[in-house]
Structures are given as C-alpha cells and as structure tokens.
Amino acid sequence: MVKSDSQLLVNQMTGLWDCHGGFYVGKYLEARRLASRFGKLGFQWVPREENGEADALSMEAYEGYCRDRGVEPKYRRRRLAAR
C-alpha cells in the first residue's frame, strides 16, 4: 500500500484522473511503469494533517534541495499548533 498526502498522485495512479501532461508527466509515466511490476499495489490518500512525520521529512528534503542550489524556498515548514 502506497500512502500519500497528494490526492493528485493517488487519483492518477488509481485511474480516477487522467494525466494531461505537464512538468511531472515523465515521473508519472515512470511511476506507472514501476507500479505495473507489482502483482498487487494500492494507493491511499492520507490528509497532510494526519501525516506530520512524512510532511516534515518532505519539507526537510525540499529545503535541502533549495539550499544546495542557492535558491530561496517558495514554501516553508509549517509549525503545527500544540493541542
């Protein structure tokens, strides 16, 4: 089971939405090719608010990517309020 906070990814990989091209079409095609190698593979959407650890890791990677290229990140880590 692949869990993602991206509804676009989940809906495209499950066939609910078509991929119309654009910047990520190459990665989409690669993902479809790789997914076809599995006998049974599912995709599940998880809201970002329910997946804080994965969200933090992805933002850390994104900020590192920007830092390595000397560019200012367009997005910043959100601080979740204590409950």
C-alpha positions as CSV (number, residue, x, y, z in Angstrom):
1,M,0.0,0.0,0.0
2,V,1.4,3.4,-1.0
3,K,0.1,6.2,1.2
4,S,0.3,9.8,0.1
5,D,-1.0,13.2,1.0
6,S,-1.2,14.0,-2.7
7,Q,-4.8,13.5,-4.0
8,L,-3.4,14.1,-7.5
9,L,-0.9,11.2,-7.2
10,V,-3.4,8.8,-5.7
11,N,-6.2,9.7,-8.2
12,Q,-3.9,9.5,-11.2
13,M,-2.3,6.2,-10.1
14,T,-5.6,4.6,-9.4
15,G,-7.0,5.7,-12.8
16,L,-9.6,8.1,-11.4
17,W,-8.0,11.1,-13.0
18,D,-6.1,11.3,-16.3
19,C,-2.6,12.7,-16.6
20,H,-2.8,15.6,-19.1
21,G,1.0,16.2,-19.4
22,G,3.0,19.0,-17.9
23,F,6.0,19.2,-15.8
24,Y,5.6,15.8,-14.0
25,V,4.5,13.6,-16.9
26,G,7.8,11.9,-17.1
27,K,7.7,10.9,-13.5
28,Y,4.1,9.8,-13.8
29,L,5.0,7.5,-16.7
30,E,7.9,6.1,-14.7
31,A,5.7,5.5,-11.7
32,R,3.1,3.7,-13.8
33,R,5.8,1.5,-15.3
34,L,7.2,0.7,-11.9
35,A,3.7,0.1,-10.4
36,S,3.0,-2.4,-13.2
37,R,5.8,-4.6,-11.9
38,F,3.8,-5.4,-8.7
39,G,1.1,-8.0,-8.6
40,K,-1.0,-6.1,-6.1
41,L,-0.5,-2.5,-5.3
42,G,-2.8,0.0,-3.8
43,F,-2.8,3.8,-3.2
44,Q,-4.4,5.6,-0.3
45,W,-4.8,9.3,0.3
46,V,-3.8,10.5,3.8
47,P,-4.5,14.1,4.7
48,R,-1.3,16.0,5.4
49,E,-2.6,17.0,8.8
50,E,-2.7,13.3,9.7
51,N,0.8,12.6,8.5
52,G,3.0,15.1,10.2
53,E,6.2,12.9,10.1
54,A,6.1,12.4,6.3
55,D,5.2,16.1,5.8
56,A,8.2,17.2,7.9
57,L,10.6,14.8,6.1
58,S,9.4,16.0,2.7
59,M,9.8,19.7,3.7
60,E,13.3,19.0,5.1
61,A,14.3,17.4,1.7
62,Y,12.8,20.3,-0.2
63,E,14.5,22.9,1.9
64,G,17.8,21.0,1.5
65,Y,17.3,20.9,-2.3
66,C,16.8,24.6,-2.4
67,R,19.7,25.3,-0.1
68,D,22.0,23.1,-2.3
69,R,21.0,25.2,-5.3
70,G,21.3,28.5,-3.6
71,V,17.6,29.4,-4.1
72,E,15.0,30.6,-1.6
73,P,12.3,28.0,-0.9
74,K,8.8,29.0,-2.1
75,Y,7.3,27.1,0.8
76,R,8.3,26.9,4.5
77,R,7.8,24.3,7.2
78,R,4.5,24.8,8.9
79,R,4.6,24.7,12.7
80,L,1.7,22.7,14.0
81,A,0.0,24.2,17.0
82,A,0.1,22.2,20.2
83,R,-3.2,20.6,21.0
